Amino acid sequence: MSTDKATSWVYCEEFLEEDDVLLRARERASHLGCTPVLPGAGAALRVLAAAAQARAVVEVGTGAGVGSLYLLRGMPADGVLTTIDLELEHQRAAKEAFAEEGVRSTRTRAISGRAMDVLPRLTDGGYDMVVVDADVENYPAYVEQAVRLLRPGGVLAVDDALWHDRVADPARRDEATTTVRDVGRHVRADDRLVPALLPAGEGLLVAVRR
């Protein structure tokens, strides 16, 4: 990346300053060892949720609630976020962030468990937006479930879609990079989806369900 390109990326990431609620959520994430969405990707998620008027959102990978906060801030006031994470400690941290944000308890549904045990139980076409930000080895299965869950016009968002800047380099063939790269190709080739790859954060793969 040229110096100018790198400077532009940093400028975009810092374009919207994060407030104390988000910064404290990031600090909890650091203590827990989970990696939240970067600010640019978070801002994009908020915009997408607002543009879709997303009242029913599924988030795969709660972490400490950084991405969740961005989604809730973009969703209408009556929107409900269903967020799934295997780690109870992560969800406790997220609930602390929600309380600081003043989010009503009726606006979040935190489900602890394996995403592939939870997602198949959710309603076909019942959601306005699905965000995937969890273990990359299961991205293909999560994305397939997400497409099933989305209504026509619903939005899919997959974080870490450039995977530490390795995806664009064809010489990088480690398992995680190959999986993320293949997910991008699959989404791009899926006639059910209208896709784009955004260079926000660690890469945000987005698509709209036809």
C-alpha positions as CSV (number, residue, x, y, z in Angstrom):
1,M,0.0,0.0,0.0
2,S,1.3,3.4,-0.9
3,T,1.8,6.0,1.8
4,D,-1.1,8.0,0.5
5,K,-3.4,5.0,0.4
6,A,-2.4,4.1,4.0
7,T,-3.0,7.6,5.1
8,S,-6.4,7.6,3.5
9,W,-7.3,4.3,5.2
10,V,-6.4,5.8,8.6
11,Y,-8.4,8.9,7.8
12,C,-11.5,6.8,7.0
13,E,-11.1,4.7,10.2
14,E,-10.9,7.9,12.3
15,F,-13.5,9.8,10.4
16,L,-16.1,9.3,13.2
17,E,-14.7,9.6,16.7
18,E,-15.8,6.8,19.0
19,D,-17.4,7.8,22.3
20,D,-16.7,6.6,25.8
21,V,-19.3,3.7,25.7
22,L,-17.6,2.2,22.6
23,L,-14.1,2.8,23.9
24,R,-14.9,1.0,27.2
25,A,-16.4,-1.8,25.2
26,R,-13.2,-2.0,23.2
27,E,-11.2,-2.1,26.5
28,R,-13.3,-5.1,27.7
29,A,-12.8,-6.8,24.4
30,S,-9.0,-6.4,24.8
31,H,-9.2,-7.9,28.3
32,L,-11.2,-10.9,27.0
33,G,-8.9,-11.4,24.0
34,C,-11.7,-11.0,21.5
35,T,-11.2,-8.8,18.4
36,P,-14.0,-6.3,17.7
37,V,-14.9,-4.6,14.4
38,L,-12.6,-1.7,13.6
39,P,-14.3,1.8,13.7
40,G,-14.6,2.1,9.9
41,A,-16.4,-1.3,9.7
42,G,-18.5,-0.4,12.7
43,A,-19.6,2.8,11.0
44,A,-20.5,1.0,7.8
45,L,-22.6,-1.5,9.8
46,R,-24.5,1.3,11.4
47,V,-25.1,2.9,8.0
48,L,-26.3,-0.4,6.5
49,A,-28.6,-1.0,9.4
50,A,-30.1,2.4,9.1
51,A,-30.4,2.2,5.3
52,A,-32.2,-1.1,5.6
53,Q,-34.4,0.1,8.5
54,A,-33.3,-3.2,10.0
55,R,-35.8,-4.1,12.8
56,A,-34.7,-7.7,13.0
57,V,-30.9,-8.3,13.0
58,V,-28.9,-11.4,13.7
59,E,-25.2,-11.1,14.7
60,V,-23.0,-14.1,14.7
61,G,-20.3,-13.4,17.2
62,T,-21.2,-11.0,20.0
63,G,-17.7,-10.4,21.3
64,A,-17.8,-7.6,23.9
65,G,-20.6,-5.8,22.1
66,V,-18.7,-3.3,20.0
67,G,-20.3,-4.3,16.7
68,S,-23.6,-4.8,18.5
69,L,-23.6,-1.2,19.7
70,Y,-23.0,0.1,16.1
71,L,-25.9,-2.0,14.8
72,L,-28.2,-0.9,17.6
73,R,-27.4,2.7,16.9
74,G,-28.3,2.3,13.2
75,M,-31.5,0.2,13.8
76,P,-34.9,1.8,14.4
77,A,-35.8,2.3,18.1
78,D,-38.1,-0.7,18.0
79,G,-35.5,-3.0,16.4
80,V,-34.4,-6.2,18.0
81,L,-30.8,-7.6,17.8
82,T,-30.4,-11.3,18.2
83,T,-26.7,-11.9,19.0
84,I,-25.0,-15.3,19.3
85,D,-21.8,-16.2,21.0
86,L,-20.3,-19.4,22.5
87,E,-18.7,-17.5,25.4
88,L,-20.9,-16.5,28.3
89,E,-18.1,-14.1,29.5
90,H,-18.3,-12.2,26.1
91,Q,-22.0,-11.8,26.4
92,R,-21.8,-10.5,30.0
93,A,-19.4,-7.9,28.7
94,A,-21.7,-7.0,25.9
95,K,-24.7,-6.7,28.3
96,E,-22.6,-4.3,30.3
97,A,-22.1,-2.2,27.2
98,F,-25.8,-2.3,26.4
99,A,-26.6,-1.1,29.9
100,E,-24.1,1.8,29.6
101,E,-25.7,2.7,26.3
102,G,-29.2,2.7,27.9
103,V,-30.5,0.0,25.5
104,R,-33.8,-1.5,26.7
105,S,-33.6,-5.2,27.5
106,T,-36.4,-5.9,25.0
107,R,-34.1,-4.7,22.2
108,T,-31.5,-7.5,22.5
109,R,-31.8,-11.2,22.6
110,A,-28.4,-12.7,23.6
111,I,-28.1,-16.5,22.9
112,S,-25.2,-18.5,24.3
113,G,-24.2,-21.5,22.2
114,R,-22.7,-22.7,18.9
115,A,-24.0,-20.6,16.1
116,M,-24.6,-23.7,13.9
117,D,-26.9,-25.0,16.6
118,V,-28.8,-21.7,16.9
119,L,-29.1,-20.4,13.3
120,P,-31.0,-23.4,11.8
121,R,-33.8,-22.7,14.4
122,L,-34.3,-19.1,13.2
123,T,-37.1,-18.3,10.8
124,D,-36.5,-18.4,7.0
125,G,-36.7,-14.9,5.5
126,G,-37.4,-13.4,8.9
127,Y,-34.5,-11.0,9.2
128,D,-33.5,-7.6,7.7
129,M,-29.8,-8.0,8.3
130,V,-27.3,-10.7,9.3
131,V,-23.8,-9.9,10.4
132,V,-21.1,-12.6,10.5
133,D,-18.1,-11.9,12.7
134,A,-17.0,-15.1,14.4
135,D,-14.7,-18.1,13.8
136,V,-13.6,-17.9,10.1
137,E,-13.5,-21.7,9.6
138,N,-17.3,-21.7,9.8
139,Y,-17.9,-18.7,7.6
140,P,-19.2,-20.8,4.7
141,A,-21.9,-22.4,6.8
142,Y,-22.8,-19.1,8.5
143,V,-23.1,-17.3,5.2
144,E,-25.4,-20.0,3.8
145,Q,-27.6,-19.8,6.8
146,A,-27.6,-16.0,6.6
147,V,-28.9,-16.1,3.0
148,R,-31.7,-18.3,4.2
149,L,-32.6,-16.0,7.0
150,L,-32.7,-12.8,5.0
151,R,-35.8,-11.3,3.5
152,P,-35.7,-10.0,-0.1
153,G,-33.8,-6.7,0.3
154,G,-32.1,-7.9,3.4
155,V,-28.4,-7.1,4.0
156,L,-25.6,-9.6,4.6
157,A,-22.3,-8.3,6.2
158,V,-19.2,-10.4,6.7
159,D,-16.4,-8.8,8.7
160,D,-12.7,-9.7,8.3
161,A,-13.3,-10.2,4.6
162,L,-9.7,-9.1,3.7
163,W,-8.3,-11.2,6.6
164,H,-5.3,-9.1,7.7
165,D,-4.6,-8.1,4.1
166,R,-3.9,-11.7,3.1
167,V,-6.9,-12.4,0.9
168,A,-5.7,-10.2,-2.0
169,D,-2.4,-12.1,-2.2
170,P,-2.9,-15.3,-4.1
171,A,0.4,-16.7,-2.6
172,R,-1.3,-16.7,0.8
173,R,-2.8,-20.2,1.0
174,D,-3.2,-20.9,4.8
175,E,-6.5,-22.4,5.8
176,A,-8.1,-19.2,7.2
177,T,-7.1,-17.0,4.3
178,T,-8.3,-19.6,1.8
179,T,-11.6,-20.0,3.6
180,V,-12.3,-16.2,3.6
181,R,-11.2,-15.9,0.0
182,D,-13.6,-18.7,-1.0
183,V,-16.5,-17.1,0.9
184,G,-16.0,-13.9,-1.1
185,R,-16.0,-15.9,-4.4
186,H,-19.1,-17.8,-3.3
187,V,-21.0,-14.6,-2.4
188,R,-19.8,-12.9,-5.7
189,A,-21.1,-15.9,-7.7
190,D,-24.4,-16.3,-5.9
191,D,-27.3,-15.2,-8.1
192,R,-29.4,-14.6,-5.0
193,L,-27.1,-11.8,-3.9
194,V,-25.9,-8.3,-5.0
195,P,-22.4,-8.1,-3.5
196,A,-19.7,-5.6,-2.8
197,L,-16.4,-5.8,-0.9
198,L,-15.6,-2.7,1.1
199,P,-12.0,-1.9,2.4
200,A,-13.3,-0.7,5.8
201,G,-11.7,-2.1,8.9
202,E,-10.3,-5.6,8.1
203,G,-12.6,-5.7,5.0
204,L,-16.4,-5.8,5.0
205,L,-18.1,-8.1,2.5
206,V,-21.7,-6.9,2.0
207,A,-24.6,-8.1,-0.1
208,V,-28.3,-7.6,-0.6
209,R,-30.7,-10.5,-0.9
210,R,-32.6,-10.3,-4.2
